[in-house]
């Protein structure tokens, strides 16, 4: 089995990754755009700061209430205790659903290509997924819908894939 410890692209995962977290109260100011400014209450989703990394093949949100829809921002960071601007980078956005129980996903085309080819003969296609490298962590926060919004009815966020 290939491993990131040997500087090879992993082909197999050692164990399953499926995290579901509640984003209620996990906010970041909406006017920051892609930058992290000031304080935030982002939550740690997947921590690979002490292992060989992970791959997130599916990232989804489940609406917990009827809302106007929250914008969920995703960040990679080298810190596992707090999301800081100096240690983090924005990697994508997912729009939450507006109906109770509605599931929305990050479109595969919006995720980066990975090195593993499609498993059929003659294919030139590639898979799309988010690779969380060794020493990094995936964080998430919903954009405040108004200043001081505590996002009490923010959606659940799920990440499925595997650890290397």
C-alpha positions as CSV (number, residue, x, y, z in Angstrom):
1,X,0.0,0.0,0.0
2,X,1.4,3.4,-0.9
3,X,1.7,6.0,1.8
4,X,2.2,9.7,1.9
5,X,5.2,9.0,4.3
6,X,7.1,7.7,1.3
7,X,6.2,10.6,-1.0
8,X,4.0,8.5,-3.2
9,X,0.5,9.3,-4.3
10,X,-1.7,7.0,-2.1
11,X,-3.8,4.5,-3.9
12,X,-5.5,2.8,-1.0
13,X,-6.9,4.1,2.3
14,X,-6.1,2.5,5.6
15,X,-9.5,3.3,7.2
16,X,-12.8,4.9,6.4
17,X,-13.5,8.6,7.0
18,X,-17.0,9.7,7.6
19,X,-17.5,12.8,9.8
20,X,-20.7,14.6,10.3
21,X,-20.7,17.8,12.4
22,X,-23.3,20.4,13.4
23,X,-22.4,23.9,12.1
24,X,-24.7,25.7,14.6
25,X,-22.7,28.5,16.0
26,X,-19.7,27.9,13.7
27,X,-19.6,31.4,12.0
28,X,-17.3,33.6,10.1
29,X,-18.1,37.2,9.0
30,X,-19.8,37.2,5.6
31,X,-17.9,40.3,4.4
32,X,-14.5,38.7,4.6
33,X,-14.7,37.0,1.2
34,X,-12.0,34.4,0.9
35,X,-9.9,35.9,3.8
36,X,-10.1,35.1,7.5
37,X,-10.3,38.4,9.3
38,X,-10.8,38.8,13.1
39,X,-12.4,36.3,15.2
40,X,-14.4,33.3,14.0
41,X,-15.9,30.2,15.5
42,X,-15.0,27.7,12.7
43,X,-15.1,24.0,13.6
44,X,-12.5,21.4,12.9
45,X,-13.9,18.8,10.5
46,X,-11.0,16.5,9.6
47,X,-7.7,16.6,11.5
48,X,-4.7,15.2,9.6
49,X,-2.0,17.2,11.5
50,X,-0.7,14.0,13.1
51,X,-1.4,11.4,10.5
52,X,-0.5,10.7,6.8
53,X,-3.5,12.6,5.4
54,X,-6.9,11.9,4.0
55,X,-9.1,12.1,0.9
56,X,-12.6,13.6,1.0
57,X,-14.6,12.1,-1.9
58,X,-17.9,13.6,-0.9
59,X,-18.7,16.8,1.0
60,X,-22.4,17.4,1.8
61,X,-24.7,19.5,3.9
62,X,-28.1,18.6,5.4
63,X,-30.5,21.5,6.2
64,X,-31.7,21.3,9.8
65,X,-34.4,24.0,9.4
66,X,-36.3,25.9,6.7
67,X,-33.8,28.8,6.1
68,X,-32.6,31.1,3.4
69,X,-29.6,28.8,3.0
70,X,-26.3,29.2,4.6
71,X,-23.0,29.6,2.7
72,X,-20.5,27.1,4.1
73,X,-16.8,28.0,3.7
74,X,-14.1,25.3,3.8
75,X,-10.4,26.0,4.8
76,X,-7.2,24.0,5.0
77,X,-5.0,24.9,7.9
78,X,-1.8,23.7,9.6
79,X,-3.5,24.3,13.0
80,X,-5.9,22.0,14.8
81,X,-6.8,24.3,17.7
82,X,-8.1,27.5,16.0
83,X,-8.6,28.7,12.5
84,X,-6.0,31.5,12.0
85,X,-5.5,33.6,8.9
86,X,-1.7,33.1,9.0
87,X,-2.0,29.3,8.9
88,X,-5.1,28.8,6.7
89,X,-6.2,29.0,3.1
90,X,-9.7,29.0,1.6
91,X,-10.5,25.9,-0.5
92,X,-14.1,26.1,-1.4
93,X,-17.8,26.9,-0.7
94,X,-20.9,24.8,-0.4
95,X,-24.4,26.3,-0.4
96,X,-26.7,24.8,2.2
97,X,-30.2,23.8,1.5
98,X,-33.3,25.8,2.2
99,X,-35.8,23.0,3.1
100,X,-35.7,20.8,6.2
101,X,-33.7,17.6,5.4
102,X,-32.5,18.9,2.0
103,X,-29.1,17.6,1.1
104,X,-26.7,19.6,-1.0
105,X,-23.2,18.5,-2.2
106,X,-20.0,20.0,-3.5
107,X,-20.2,19.3,-7.2
108,X,-17.4,16.9,-8.2
109,X,-16.3,19.3,-10.9
110,X,-15.6,21.9,-8.2
111,X,-13.1,19.6,-6.4
112,X,-9.5,19.2,-7.7
113,X,-8.5,16.3,-9.9
114,X,-6.6,13.5,-8.1
115,X,-3.9,11.3,-9.6
116,X,-5.9,8.1,-9.5
117,X,-7.4,7.3,-12.9
118,X,-10.9,6.0,-13.5
119,X,-11.0,2.2,-13.0
120,X,-11.8,1.1,-16.5
121,X,-9.7,0.3,-19.5
122,X,-8.7,3.1,-21.9
123,X,-10.0,5.9,-19.7
124,X,-8.4,9.3,-19.8
125,X,-10.8,10.6,-17.1
126,X,-9.8,11.3,-13.5
127,X,-11.6,11.4,-10.2
128,X,-12.3,14.6,-8.3
129,X,-11.8,14.8,-4.6
130,X,-10.2,17.0,-1.9
131,X,-6.9,15.7,-0.7
132,X,-6.1,16.7,2.9
133,X,-2.3,16.5,3.1
134,X,-0.3,15.3,6.0
135,X,0.1,18.1,8.6
136,X,-3.2,19.9,7.5
137,X,-6.7,20.0,8.9
138,X,-10.0,20.8,7.2
139,X,-12.1,23.5,8.9
140,X,-15.6,24.8,8.1
141,X,-17.7,27.8,9.0
142,X,-21.0,29.3,7.9
143,X,-21.1,32.9,6.8
144,X,-23.1,35.1,9.1
145,X,-26.4,36.1,7.5
146,X,-26.4,39.3,9.5
147,X,-23.8,40.9,11.8
148,X,-23.8,38.9,15.1
149,X,-25.7,36.0,13.6
150,X,-25.1,32.9,15.7
151,X,-26.3,30.5,13.0
152,X,-28.4,28.5,15.4
153,X,-30.1,26.7,12.5
154,X,-27.0,26.1,10.4
155,X,-26.8,22.8,8.6
156,X,-25.0,19.6,9.4
157,X,-21.8,19.1,7.3
158,X,-20.7,15.6,6.3
159,X,-17.3,14.5,4.8
160,X,-16.8,11.0,3.5
161,X,-13.6,9.4,2.2
162,X,-10.7,7.7,3.8
163,X,-7.5,8.2,5.9
164,X,-4.1,7.2,4.5
